[in-house]
Amino acid sequence: MWKIDLTYRETLQTTLDRLFEKKNTLQNHRPLSGVALQQIIETLSIEWTYNSNSIEGNTLSLRETQMVLQEGVTISGKSLREHFEAVNHQTALRYLYGLVAKNNPISSNDILDLHALVLRNIEDDFAGRLRNAGVRIAGANFTPPNAQKVSDLLDELILFVNENPSGLNIIELATVFHHKFVWIHPFFDGNGRTVRLAMNLLLMKEGFPPAIILKNDRAKYYAGLNSANKGNYKKLVLLMAQALERSLNIYLSAFPGNTAEYTEISNLVKEADLPYGQEYISLLARQGKIDAHKEGRNWFTTKEAVEEYAKKQNHKSTA
């Protein structure tokens, strides 16, 4: 049932290989100093909470999310639900890090527990419980399966992930899990937040940092899910890879002696003598063909990444 079309690998293999090289570099440099590691975890946790909630319509800004979580501030003009969503997601993250440390295979109970934390004090009647009726999703190109099938489908998905019969790498496996979970839509509410937590449980157990899907990529994210509904995983895998690359770069930049300088592409073109213009370098970044990551709406890369790509292209043309 979970047969996967892998034709996208031809265009994304270089991107995936680069991410595994970075993960290996990260693991070879571990452990990071306690202070540096804690700062990264705290920063990414706030960003993760902000972006995941914002994708679902929460209107707290990044700064407001930080104030709610770190200072216990109540934000004027924001609903009680939005405050609960921030606090609940942070609680779920702490639980998630505990699951990562245990390093057990993912289970349905893990998912139900994460969902219960996400909806605590918001939808207590549904928190941690599978839906028992049909649902429809606005803007989606599919209808989730009948509620009576949800439990068995979720069990099948968990079995697929734990056994990995298709031999997917962990980035692909987490992406497929994410899509199939959204397709099953096991809960009345909180599916998106829960699946982004559970997907990262898979990645983090394998040594990757969390892949944080940015609010600004919301349209691209939903387009990737809709493409996956038609069997095409390229857009979704690329988006997940780009989210991972950003987090990997944040971790790697904390290592003593790291010399990589990620610069906004528009500024890099002005400062450096490069073989390509801004528009083409931006295209390479969006396609995952160079080492680059997104901050807000802007892409960042390094001079070395552009020069390395140009060198490979020149080698191909002379071969």
N, C-alpha and C positions, 0 to 999 in steps of 0.2 A: 504493500500500500504506500510505503514511503519511498518509492523509487525516485531517484534524483537524476536530472539531466545535468551532466558535468561539462557541457560544451563550452561554458564560459571560461573554463580554466585556461584555454589557449591565450586569452587576452589578459587574464589577471594573475597568471602564475608568477610573473616577476614581482608583482606587488606582494603576493602572499609570501614568496620566498624572502623578501626584504623584511617582512614583519617577523618571521621566525628567526632570522639572523639577529634582529634587535632583541627579541625575547631571550635568545641565548646569551647575548651580551649582557642583558639585564641580570640574568641568573648568575653569570660568571662574576659579576661585581657585587652580588649580595653577600652579606647584609649591608644595606645602607645604614648610615648613622641613625640612631633613634630619633633625634630631633628632626633631621631632614625627612625621614620617612613619615613621621607623624604629621609634619606640615603638608606634605603632598597628599596624604590620605584625607586630612581635614579639608583641604582645598577642593580636591576632586569630589569628596562626599557632598559638599555644598553645591558644587556645579551639577553633580549627578541629580541631586534632589530637585534643584531649580529647573533643569532642562526636562527631566522626566515628567514633572508636574506641569510644566508649561505646555508641553506637547498635548496634554490632556485638557488644557484650558485654564489652569491656575494662573492668576494674574499677579502674584507676588514677583517682584523683580529679584535679580540675583542678590543685590544688597539687602533687600527686605527679607529674603529667605535666610541670609546669613544672620541678620538681627534676630529673627524668630528663633533660630537654632542655637546661636551662641550667646545671645543676650536675654533670651526669654521675653522679647519685646512683642507687644500686641500692635499690629499695624492698623492705623486708623483707615477706615473705608474698605478694608478687606474682610471677607466673610470668615466666620468661625470655621467653616469647612476648609477653606484655603489654609488656615493656620494648622488644622489637624493634618491636612495632607502633607505639609512640610515636616511636622514632628513625627508623623507615622512613618514617612519614608526614611527618615534618619534612624528611627528605631529598627526598621526592617533592614537597613544597611548594617547595623551592628550585629543583628542576628545572622545576616549573610556572611559576614567575616568569620563568625563562629563556625558556620557550615564549611567554609573554605578550609579552616584550620583542621576540622575533623577529616576532610578529604574522603568522605564516603561517596558512593554512587548517588546521583540525584534520585529523589523519590517523590512520590505524589504527596507524601506528608510534608516534605520540604516546601513544596509549592503551596499547599494549603496553609501552612504556617506563615509563609511570606504574605500571602493574600490576606490572611486574618490581621496581620500587623498593618498592612496598607489601608485597610478599611475600618480599623478600630475607631470607635466613637463617631463614625460617619454613616456606615451601613451595617450596624451590628447584626442585623437579621441575616445578612448575606455573607458576612466576613468569614473566610475560610470554608465556604460551602460552595459546591458546584451548583450551577443553575439547574432549575427543574422545569424550565419553560423555554420557548423559542425566543430568539432575539434577532434583530436586524441592525445592521451597521450603516449609518449614513455615509454616503460617498464611496462605499466599498463595492467591488465588482463580484461579490459572492454573498451567499446566505449561509451562515453557520449551520452545522448539522443539528439534527433533532436532539433535544435535551437528553432523551433516553440513551443516546449513543455516546454522550460526552465522557462518562467515566471510563468506558472501554477504550475510547480513542485516546484519552490522556494516558492510560496505562500502556497502550501500544506505542505512543510517542516516547514515553520514558524508557521503555524497553529498547526501542530503536536507538535512542541516544546512548544508553549504557552498553549496548552490544555493537553499535556502529557497523552494521553489515555492509554498508557501501564503502567503507574504508575512507571516510571523509577526514580531512585534517580538522583540528578543533575549531578553527575559524569558520569553516564551512558547516561543521556540525552544529555549532551554536547558532549560525544564521538559519539553517534549516529548522532547527528546534523553534526558533523565534517565529518563523513564518507559520509552521504547522500549529503552534500554540494559538496564534492569533486566528487562524482558520477554524480551529476547534471552538475558540471563544468560550472557555469553560465557565466563566463567571458572568453574572449580570453586570457587574461594574468592577473596575480595577484591573482589567486584563492587561492593558498596556504597561502600567507600572510594574505589575507582577512579572510579566514576561521579560522586561528589561533587567529586572533583578535576577531572575532564574537563568537567563542567557549568560549573564556575567558570572554566575556561580560556575557554570561550565568552563568559561575562559579562565577565571582566576584560579581554579583548581589545577589548571595546566600551566600556571606560571605567568600568564598574561595579566596586565592591569585591566581595569574595567574599560569597556567600550562605551563611551558616553555619547549618545545621539543628541546632537544639538537642536535646540528649539528652532534655530534658523534653517535647519535641514528637514523640518517637519513635512513639507510638501514632497521633497525628494524621498523621504522615508516611506510615506504612504504610497508613492508611485512605485517604489521598490517592492513593497508588499503586494500591490496589485499585479505587478509583473510576475511575481513569484506564484500568484494564484493561477497564472497561465503557463507555469512551468519554467519560466525564465528567471534564474536567480542572479544574473550578472549584476543588476543595479543594486540589489540588496546586499550581496556579498561585498561589492565595492564600498558601499556606504559603511558597512561594519568594519571593513579593513581601514578605512579612513578614520573612523572613530578610534580604532585601536592605535593607529599610528600616532595620533595626537597624544594619547595617554602615554604611550611608550616614549615619545620624545620628551614629555614632561619628566618622566622618571629618569631617563638617561641624562638629561641636562643637569641633574642633581649630583652626578658623580664628580669627584675631584679630578681635575685634568681634562674634563670634557671641553672640546674646543668648537663644537658645532654652534653656529650662529644663525638661528632661523630668523629671517627678515621678511617683512611683508613684501610681496613680489613687486609691487609698484615702486617701493623704495629701493629694493635690491637692483632693479634695472637701472635706476639713476646712479647708484653707487658703484656698481661693478661692471666690468667689461665682459659682457655675456654674448654667446653666439646666437641667442634668440631674443625676440622682443617680448614685451609684457603679455600680450594676448596669447601668444603660443605657449609661454611658460605657464600661464594660468590654466590653459587647456591641459597641459601635461599633468599639472597638479590635480585637476578635477578628474582626470582619467586614471589617476594612481600610478602614472608612469615614472614619476620622480618622488623622492623623499620630500613630502610636504604635508602640512596639516592646516586645519582651518581654525581660526579664532574669530568668533562672531560671524561676520560675512566675508572676512578677508583671508586669503591664503598666504601661508608663510613657507618659505623653503630656504635652502642654502646655495651659495655660489657653487660649492663642491658638487651638490646634487645635480645642478644644471650641467656643469662641465662633464660630469661622469656620464650623463645621458648622451650628451653630444659626442663624447669619445666613443661610446658603444655604437652610435649611429654611423659614425665615420668608419669604424672598423667593419660594420656590416656592408657598407657601400664599396669598400676596397677588397672585401673577401672574395 
